[in-house]
């Protein structure tokens, strides 16, 4: 069974109910909703479809609401797309106008005052590159250094411009919507330090709101510099390599990816590796060899989950992308599971001691599975981070916990209001995890107990 989880972004290529169902069957564990695009009605329909298809298939799917944050984007484009040609010039103005191949509008009022001549401008994660030639009172003149096709909503990045806000009014409205629809995780964009996150928590407290678990997106150099304090106040991080590769020199990204995964695991926090994992599958039914290797290496680094972005949101082969990623992960885990590091060192809490003891006992008796009863997932999180070789089946009476566990490495969530031994055995037999006479280890975080059991 695959242990590293798959996050897939839902968009125009995958927002139909039948495609969502196929993606769940192909291996999607978490559905990411990118609130840089779409409106609330659109996402209310998608959330309903995900919940209903998940229930029909009997497979939990967590919903990750990804807030836009302060990222600058080019909104409206004449004709739906334009081409920027190398060697030509383009004017950049502040505002919400309709962009053409000669004039781009960026919705940031202080833009012209905060950039300098000679600075580089990167569009669509750096696929299109401009350079500021001249700065006038009302516009910027830029030369196209590397051209390409530009579509609406693509990010435009000024590497030396540090946007002041990371939690905008739009984010607040979107988050209220997400909480109302009971999303399972929220991703906060362009986090710089712990204060960005504490301010969101304070805002929620002032509103009388309970926030879902927070995933901080690591996209800025400042976030790396403050990563220890960020990890202390979040439930997990996303290594967002697209914007990170703009904030940092590109050759530094692989090293920081490994360091971020390692540190998150050491601190018992979820870590998602994202951006261009199978980028060529936006247009092709097969990835490149380098992309397959990239996926496998992230698995071996110890990431909890891998994320598909444009591959499933706007690509031509969303279901195939999920299937392909799942196949790469399975083969890597089957053949190189011994290389997946155990980076978390347990402390002295009861939950940690119980989890550690359960894994050791399961290994000693060659158990087929570890079964854990969980209400808030604290013991289950530690079990996940200890990377046991056998599957961990987490039974919960709480539907929200059941869904949330979909993002935990190596955890198979089961939702059941009755926990009789016979029902546990039936579940394990029906799922092919264990058979009669097999040994299992049963863990209860609530009562701090470990039980060894031989299947009947």
N, C-alpha and C positions, 0 to 999 in steps of 0.2 A: 504493500500500500504506500502511496506517495505521502511523504511527511512535510515537505516544503510546500507552502500554500500558494495559490495563484489568485492575484487581484487583477480583475479585468475591467477596463473602463467602458461604460455604456455610452453610446453616441449614435449618430445617424445610421451607421452601418449595423448596429446591434440593438436598436431600441424596440424592435418588433418582438412581440410575445414569443413567437416560435423560435426566433434566434436566441432570445434569452434562455429559453428552455434547453435548446441545444448546447449553449455555452455551459449551463449548469451540469448537464450530462457529460460534457467534454472535460469538466474539471474545475470550473470557476468556483472558488470558495468565497470570494469577496467581490461585490460589485461596487466599482468606484463611480461616483457621480461627480463630474467636474462642473462646478457651479460658475466657471468662467463662461460657460455656454448654456443656452436654454433658459426657460422661465419656470416658475413654480408649477404651473399647470402641467407642463411637459414632464417634470420630474415626479409629480404626484401620480401620473399615469404609469411611469416606469417603476416606481416603488411598489405600486399595487401589483404590477405584473411580476416583479421579482418575488414578492412575498407569496403570491398565489402559485407560481410555478415551482418555487422551492417547496411549498407544502405538498403539492401534487407528487413531486418526485421523492419526497421524504429525505431531502438533503438540505441542511442548513446553509444559507448564504447570508453573510453579514453585509450590511450596506455602509460604505465609507463615503461620507460627504466631504468633498474637497473644496474648501472655500477659496475664492479667488485671491484675496489679499490685495496687495498694492501693485501687482504686476500690471505694467502698461501694455495695452493691446490696441491694435488697429481695428476699429470697429467695422464701419461700412465700407465696402469696396465696390466701385462701379463695375457692374456686369458679373459680380461674384468672384472674380479673380483678375489679377493684373500681372504683367511681367516686368520686372526690373532688369534692365540690361546693363551688363558690365561696361564701364566707360562713360555712361550717361550720368546726368545729374537729376536730382529730385529735390523738390522743396518740402520741408516738414514744418507744419503749423500746429499750434495748440488749438484743440477744439474737437468737435464731433461731426465734422463734415464728411462728405463722401470722398474717399481716396481714389486717386487715379495713378497711372504710371508716372505722372509728372508731379503730383502733389499728394503727400501723406498727412493725414490728420491724427494727432495723438492727444487723447483726453487728459492732459495734465497741464494746468494753467501756468505753473512756474517753469515749464520745460526750457524755454529759450534762455531764461536767466541762469539756469543751473548747469548748462553744458558749456564746453569750450571748443574752440576751433582746433582741429587735428584729432579730436577724439573719435573712436570707432563706435559705430552703432550696429548691433547684432539683432537680426530678426529671425523668428522661427527657430529658436535654439541655436542661432549662429549659422544657419544654412544660407542666409542672405547677409552680406556685410556691406556697410556703408561707412564713409568717413566724412566728418563735418569739415567742409571747405571754408564756409563763411557763416558768420552769425550776424543777422540783421535785427532790427528792433522788433519785427513782427514774424520772422520766420528764420529757418535754418536752411542753408544750401548744402546738400551732401552729394558726394560722388559715389557711384555704385562700384565697389571694389569686387564684389562677387554677387552676381545676379541670380534670379530664379523666379518661380511662380509664387505669388503672394495671395493668400486667401484670407477671408475675414477672420477676426478674433485671434490672429497669430500675435504672439508676444513680441514686443519691441524693447530691446534692452540697451540702456546706456550704462556701460560698466562702471563709470565713475559717478553716476547719479544715484544717491542713496535715498529712495523714496521714504518719506517720513512715517507713513502709516503702514502697519501690517494687519490691522483689524479695522476694516472700513465700515461705513454705514451699510453698504451692500452686504458685507459679511454678516452684520448683525441681523439684518432682515432675513438673509438666507439661513442663518443658524436657527432663528426662531422657527422657520419653516421645517428645518431638519428635526429639531426637537419635537415639534408637533407630530411629525411622521415617524418618530421613534427610530431615527437612524442609529446605527450601532457604534460608529466611530466618526470623529471629525478630524480632518487634516487641516492644519493651520499653515498657510503659505508665508514664506519670506520671514521666518522667525530670525531675530538677531540675538536675543538673549532671553533670560528667564522672565524679565519684566514684561516682555510682549505677551507671554503666556499668563502671567499672574494678573495682568490687566484684564484679560478675557475672563478669567475665573472670577475676578472681582465684579465685572459687569454682569456676569450670569448670576452671581450671588445677590447683587442689588435688584435684579429682576425676579428673584425667587425661582431661578431655573436650576435644574440639575443637568450638568453637561455630560454628554457621552464621553467615553475614553478619548483622550487627545493624542493624535499623532502629529508631531512637529516635523514639518518638511525642512530638510537641511539643504538650502539653496544658496546660501551666502557665506562668504568668507568669515563674517562676524559670527555666524552660527557655529562654525568649526572652532573658532577661538573660544567660544563660550559653551562648548558642547557638554561639559560636565554639569554645569548648572542647569542647562536645558533638560538633560536627562533626568535630573532630580525632580522635575515638576510635571513630567508628561508620562503617558503610558507607553509611548513608543516613538520611533522616528522613521522618516522616509528619506532614504538617500536619493534625492532628486537630481540625477546626474546631468540633466539638461541645463538647468539654470546654474547648477554648481560648476559646470564646465565653462560657463561664461564668467562667473565670479572669480574662478581660479584658472591658472594656466592649464590647458587640457591634459598635459602630461602628468599633472598632479592628481587627477581625479581617481585613477585606479588605486593609488596608495591610500587616499583618504576614504575611499569606499571600504577597503579592508579594515582600516582603523575604526571607522564608525560602526561597522558590524561587530567588531570585537568588543568595543566599549559598551554598546547596547546590550550585548549578551552578558557581559560581566556585571552589568547593573540590573539584569533580569527584566529588560525592557524589550518590547516588540521592535523588530527592524524589518523594513520593507525596502528592497532594492528596485529602483524604478528608472525608466526612460530608455527607449531605443533598445530594449532587450532583444526584440525580433523585428527591428525596424523595416527590413526589406519585405516583410510580410504585409506591409501596407499595400504593396502592388503585386507581390508574387506569392504563390502557394507554398513555397519552401523558403526557409531562412538561409543565410549564408553560413559557411562553416565557422566563421569567426563569431557570429551571433550565438550559434549553438554552444560554442566553447565559453562564451561570456555567461550564458545561463548556467552552465555546469559549474563554472568557477565561483559564481555567487552562491550556489548551493554548498560548495565545499568550503566557502568562507564562513558559512554558518548563518546565512540570512534566514529569517522566519518565512518570508514570502517574497515573491517576485511579481512585478506589476507590468501589465500590458497597457499601453496608453493609446496612441493613434492606431496601433495594430488592430485593436478591436473597436475603437470609437469611430474611426473614419476609413479604416482599411477595407480591402476587398474580401478578405478571408478571416473574419472574426472568429468563427468556430474553429477553423483549421489552426489559427494562431494559438488558441487555448489547448487544442489537442497536441500540437507540436511541443509547446512548453511543457505540458504534462509528461509527454514521452521522454523528453530530455532529462527532466528531473527524476523520473522513475529509474531510468537506466543508470544515471549517475549515482543515485542513492543505493541501488542494488549492488553495484560493483565497487563503489568507493565509500561506503557508509563509515568505514573505520577512519576515514580522513576528515569527517565532519567534526569539528572541535567541540569539546565540552568546556566552555569558557566561564560558566557561572560557578562560583564557590559558595556553598551554602553557609548561611549564618546560624544563629542560635535560636531562631524562632521555632515554635512547634510546627508550623506549616512546612518550613524548610527541612526540619529534621525528619518529619514523616515522609516527605517526598523523597529525600535522599535515601532513607531506609528502605522505602518501597522499591526503588530502582535497584539497590544492591541485592535485596532479597530476590527480586524477580530474575536478576542475572544468576544468582547462586543456584536457584532451583530450575533454571531454564524455562521460565514461565512463558506462556504464549501471549499473554497480555497483562496489562495493569488496568484495573477498573477503579475509577475514582468517582465518588459522589461529591458533587460540587454545587455550591449555591452562589458564591461570589467569585469563584475561579482563582483564588489566591494559591491554593495548593497545586491546582492544575497548571498554573503559570510556571511554578518552580519545576514541576515534573517535565514540562515542555523544554525548559532551559537545560535540564540535565541530559537531554538528548538520548533517552533510552532506546535500545535496539528494537524492542518489542513495541507494538502499538499500545497507545493509551486511550482507553474508551472512557469518556467523561459523561456521566449521567447527571442531568440537571432537571429539577422540577420547574425551573424558570426559563421561559421561552427566550427571554432577552439574553441570558447567559448562554443558552444553547446556541444562539446565533453568534454571539461574540466569540465563542471558542473556535469558530471557523478560521480565525486568523492565527491561532496558536499552532506552532510547529508540532507535528506528530500527534495531534489530538484529534480523535474521532468523536464528535459530539453526538449525544443521544438525548432525546427529550422524552421523559417518562415520569409520570406522577406516582408510579408504584415501583418500589425497588426490591421486590421479592427475589430471592436467589434463583428461583426457577425462571423468572422473566429475564434476569441477567444472562443465565445460561442459554435460554432460547435466542436472545439477541445475538450472542456471540456465535452460536451455531448457525443461525440463519444468515449471518453476514460472512461466514466462512473464516472467522478469526480463530476460533478454537472448537475442538470436538470433544467427545466423551473421553475421559481419562486425562485430558490435558490439564496442566496446572495454570492457575491464574493468581494474581495478587490483588486483593480488594483493599482500597484505601478510603478512609473517611476523614476529611479535613475537619468536619464539625466535631467528631468525637475523638480525633487524634488516634485512630487505630489503624493497624495493618493486619489483614487476615490472609492466610494462605489457604487456597481452596483447590480441590481436585474436581474437575467437571464430572457430572454424573451422566 
